[in-house]
């Protein structure tokens, strides 16, 4: 910037006769001029709002702002390079000592001008930066705090910063430039070069504006190096002293000579290069919360590419009048009622911009009139970007949708969509630890069966997020991993029979008829015609009906189908087969359609699911008959998790039958329920009359839909249906019967359980499989083939529930064949086979509860109930002796000699490892004998007889008082 | 010190003496500026924060306060301000509060789990509020 040619560096770099100094001076002047335009329309009380108004509705103001920004950056870079050029050539020694001193002292003013410009954005990035720089200024000895306030003002007010930026500091810098360059105005060539180049860049690259929703926060690019340094420092004072030392060294440079000068310049160069490297680190390697995340800068405050003349105020006017903007209809009706204040740069157009959460929300200009969402989520309250992200500060479709989350609520984005700080911050963490996400229990069982480590033995439970590619894990990936909550929902549409995963949406997304109809029209339009984004948005609410659970829970243990009374069949039933077109004639969808019609014609005696499986209607669960939904029993702490990692499903289940069926229900006063329940009560507008108490589980979870009266009797109000049901206490036989004190409620009240005793799992090395976790095809496929399904009363077994202190010897519960399988982990022709045989029964929460109970004989004299497998179990009298004999229906397995479908040998005790659970086992020989002793009585005495009634109270006393004709079983 | 200054003053001659007195004359100006700065630089007291009755269990950010509610309903609060460089803490990540500026992590008891912050969050005094909820007063 030398006015006199003699003072200019001799080998200074020039382009078209313009030096770096000329460029810097021209950039400064253009920056000041553009700043003067902006200053007129600026309002420090709502800086971000004013800029947002420009971005949304005034492309002229955006252009001026961009020019201001780019000329400032150019000024900074060229000044630094120009100064270095002088020092490198030694020409700085020609400058007078006083001038050099003032130039050195002007450097802080230069930094301040740049920084204050960033602070005046007033957005989330700038507000944090303001706090940091005030803290750094506060570290200046003696005057720190006062200096901070003098330079940056108090609180988040920007008046002081504005005054210094527009006047004080700018004047200081300008004076120094004039003194150094010895001319008032820069050369015309420099102005032209800078003007044309920055104007061109300004048309396509705009500095962003951080709306506060994006967790990625960064300072201005030239401060990222400093931010990196601060990341490693506990306090800011080294930065202050470092800056002072730097200025002193710079001041001393012209006075140095010889080796001193050489080494000082090398030191300065090293510092400069180091800072540039740190800046690059901050730009390209730092992500959310300053984590190490390599990638291109993607923060809301970073540069936003896009031609800025995409939307003119005239277009916006049309949009607001109800015309079309960005391909969608818009209407002033969507204006949430609070309009942004005219900024002076957007005129009347800006005055009607929709305001949400204190900021203009450009999304609502195009997506006006969206309905369907409840009060908490309606666009007028939280806008669109709160959930979907995107850029709210533009009306250009491409830029507005950049970075948008099309379907928010998936596990990967839950923390920054549904779970953001202002909304549901605790829920993503709970969902992450939930068993429906980790699959800890299932993974552990699968690995144990395969003989692999990592089944959670003593360590932390396994998780689907750390699943590997061992045989067990690949088996899991292909056959089991499609259901976990972490699987993303990637297509619009309701949660249905074939839905899997979906994060928050899995339970909370609700399509009504209008939303479905519009979605259908929108999807049809993709095949031709004009697509209009649906304005009926699906709702998000806590009324999760059973369809949410059905997709996943109609598989494996078939809980959902059991609950509704559907028993799975191996093939289409004969009653409807005749109406089906043959597979040879073309199966697939046509077959399914016909079958659906056929099923309907059978008065819902049969049902075919969308995945093709057939079911027969059998007695449903009594709770289903009474209108209870899944969520009426399973609390939020169960389905979303209570926040801690659990080992298996039973650890996560917190509700028990006794929580609703007791003579005197446990209750909690409304004032004592947990905050989450309180919020739900408020959302539902629940009226709480005087004296009302809510039900409570043994873990202390409030059941706010269970009202308990003063007598301890309860009434349940369905969460989904609103239907009220009286809760009955257990019968006397349940609560006063000593003989069955170890039985769980479901042990007697289960009507049936799906049973498939011979499922086969094989591995085909050459076939193509599908990895549900990566959603990719893999080489080698696991195949599962089911044997005949049966719907019979389940087998009984024993589980030691550590949470149930009342049953130290364990609880007798319901079991079904879990894994009776032969496994070959090396089925290829090469190498020796690696075969193993497993006979594991699984505990099943049957969800086929009926008020009526099993008959006595169905447990005490039934081989399936006792775990022997199907067959004939009879008590025979021979030569004055009574003996139990068992004839299995199925052949013996060569591996262990037991019938194929057995859990335990007749009259035998199995060692450990008999169940998919470590804490469960079949009856021992002694237990079998005690049960069958009662069974022997039942061969003569009916279950309802007086003799058996006495036995219920005290079996041993009744046994001692037995008649001479009673025959005890002989076990020898 | 005074003795040395006199020596220097004597050695400086009439010009040095004039400069010295000019410097003395600037002292009231410096003092006035300092008073002005000290008045504008007075630290603003932290405003009380109203914590709603249904503040969720665990950590959360309510206004300018980081709030922790235990399972048994006890509530504690701290300034939502990183003790490293004053950044506003506005997000909870699982069981910790993470500073968005430089990554300092604070636990549910306000203590530093990971730097660069070196000292725990500044506590707020929590009292029950009339009509439900709590008030977290600044320190």
Interface residues (C-beta under 8 A of the other chain):
Chain A: X127 X128 X131 X132 X134 X135 X136 X143 X145 X146 X147 X148 X149 X150 X154 X155 X215 X217 X227 X230 X231 X232 X233 X234 X235 X236 X288 X289 X290 X291 X415 X420 X421 X425 X426 X429 X643 X674 X675 X676 X678 X679 X682
Chain B: X34 X37 X38 X40 X41 X42 X43 X44 X53 X54 X55 X56 X57 X58 X60 X61 X69 X81 X84 X85 X86 X87 X88 X90 X91 X92 X93 X94 X95 X98 X99 X100 X101 X102 X103 X115 X116 X117 X118
